[in-house]
Amino acid sequence: MKKIVFFSHGLSANGIETFLVNVLKKINREKYDIAVVVAIDEGVECLHEKTVTDLGIRVVHAGDLDAPQKKLIYIKNVKRILASEHFDIAHSNMDLLNGITLTIAKQCGIPVRICHAHNSKSQYSPVGRLASLKKLLQKLYSRTMKRLIIRSSTKLLACSDVASDYFYGGRESTLIYNGIDTQSFIMPDGFDRIEYSKKFGASGDENRFVVSVGRLSAQKNPVFAVDIIAELAKLRNDFKYVWLGAGELEAEAKSRAEQLGISDRIIFTGVRTDVREVLACCDCFLMPSLFEGLPFSLVEAQSAGLRCLVSDVVTREADVGLIEYFPLEKGAAEWAEKINIMLDEPKKRADKDKLALFDISHTVSQLEEIYDK
């Protein structure tokens, strides 16, 4: 039995961590002894941690990364964890911090060290005082981590071509899509979407729902999304906009909605575990992101049969038949016109063959082939 250690920031609702949870649910646990090291303080439980531990998989808390001193403690703890037992494989899903985790894995003699690239750009965007200095330090950090990744990894994986380019430059990598349980997003015939919509704050009188899923961060462009909804409200009044997730720009997005007089049009649900059911209530998926690796939620939305309007920087690999790419430069009014048309179009299924490539069973089969070499 091979011993695998996975590295993750946590086991929460974001795309990368949900991807890992999906893998852990499907992987053959009779073949592998698995531990997951999370960058969370001891005693702080992650959203999906119990799901993972109920599978018989160990979750080890190595400490948070929210302060310089804590980062040093995290590194010390990771060294201690990896030195205390013999792992055959280290699989890291921690963005550029993979450079640190896999360097430690190499020092501890772990023979197979896998870097998994899930993003196409840094999520850190400094502003305010000393922003220029912070950007320079970020650039140096990025270069250093990428060098460490190349030196310490024995296998390079990526969720998309743009993620591969960002992490590895022109080096060869293996494409592994962020898999989901595609069939679970097809709801039974008896599902009452109007009744269920009341659970996330709808009145029950809405005919249409537009939805976004993800962290309310600069990457996801939530304030622009609010501007789009304000323009859509000028075209029709039979809809609500639902944002599933939380994040540092939530207050700013809410303030923008209030300023535009559309607070009653938007439901900010926070983090929820019933994404599948909420998507089943909706008609159109909105993603005006500034950049993406391969957005997990976009594949889920298409699995649920939602037409998707996304920025033209989003990876083309994510398209399984229900995406329309649109430039951010077109402005909120033109985005709203597109959504207005989509909301009245008949339901359509995603391309079955393309969607199959994103099924978690296919993903896990690809990973197990790598682990078994």
Secondary structure, DSSP 8 states (H G I E B T S, - for coil): -EEEEEEES-SSSSHHHHHHHHHHHHS-TTTEEEEEEESS-TT---TTHHHHHTTT-EEEE----SSHHHHHHHHHHHHHHHHHS--SEEEE-SGGGHHHHHHHHHHTT-SEEEEEE--SS-S----STTHHHHHHHHHHHHHHHHHHHHHH-SEEEESSHHHHHHHHTT---EE----B-GGGGS--TT--HHHHHGGGT--S--SEEEEEES--SGGG-HHHHHHHHHHHTTT-SSEEEEEEB--TTHHHHHHHHHHTT-GGGEEEEES-S-HHHHHHT-SEEEE--S--SS-HHHHHHHHTT-EEEEETTS-GGG-SS-EEEE-GGG-HHHHHHHHHHHHTS------HHHHHTTBHHHHHHHHHHHHT-
